[in-house]
Amino acid sequence: MATELLLNKRLSRRTLNSLGRHAITTVDQVVEAYPERLLKLNGVGMTVLRDIERTLFPGQQFQPDSGRYKAWSEETSSYSNTDTAQQKK
């Protein structure tokens, strides 16, 4: 039963909804999908990933190599529209 520990009450409602749309309901399923597979799911972005990390992976923080997520890192002070415009070119 420990391997099927439900995520309820451990994560935010937003995160639970995002994971639930993809039938991810247990800690084991999240651990197995972390991080790359989670980020490929529709509705799971960096905000949801950070919620998962705070709860299930304390002290860890995935830093994607892709420039697409670079602006979301905590080291970046702000999100710039010029960065987005440059990426689209």
Sequence and secondary structure as in RCSB ss.txt:
>XXXX:A:sequence
MATELLLNKRLSRRTLNSLGRHAITTVDQVVEAYPERLLKLNGVGMTVLRDIERTLFPGQQFQPDSGRYKAWSEE
TSSYSNTDTAQQKK
>XXXX:A:secstr
 GGG B TTTS HHHHHHHHTTT  BHHHHHHHTTHHHHHSTT  HHHHHHHHHHHSTT     SSHHHHTTSTT
S    HHHHHHHH 
